[in-house]
Amino acid sequence: MAKFTWSDLPVVAEMGAMKQPESFEEFWPYYVSQHQNAMSRRMHFVGTTLALGCVAVAPMMPQALLAAPVVGYGCAWIGHFVFEKNKPATWGGAKFAAWSLRGDFRMWRKMIDGSMDAEVEKYADAAQWFAAAA
């Protein structure tokens, strides 16, 4: 696999304009565009839920903290490689890893309240734009 670089992943700030994200809110449409597949989103949901469970039991079982990133990222990356057929944004460096984690939590919350499918639909044009720009 080629080395992942953010210069390969433009973000739409204005229609037709390409630039790297400068904030999480600019990153969010790209994040959503990389999670179009419902099974991939479910894998993220399972991974995030299991990781949160690991953190919750860590006061009684400290080694659970070691399992949190393994189960969280493990499930998410299966979603990307098997269902979405793309690379996790986490690999783009520390800032993008942090935004990706924040995106995981936002997506998790939106899946709970039932609004994530609408979010995917909202950014469907962005997904097509990112695919064409890649």
URRA-V596371 format. One line per field, one symbol per residue. ss: DSSP state (@ for helix, = for strand, . for the rest). A space follows every 10 residues. Layout:
ss: ???
This chain:
ss: .....@@@.. ==.....==. ...@@@@@@@ @@@....@@@ @@@@@@@@@@ @@@@@@@... ...@@@@@@@ @@@@@@@@@@ @@@@....@@ @@.@@@@@@@ @@@@@@@@@@ @@@..@@@@@ @@.@@@@@@@ @@@.
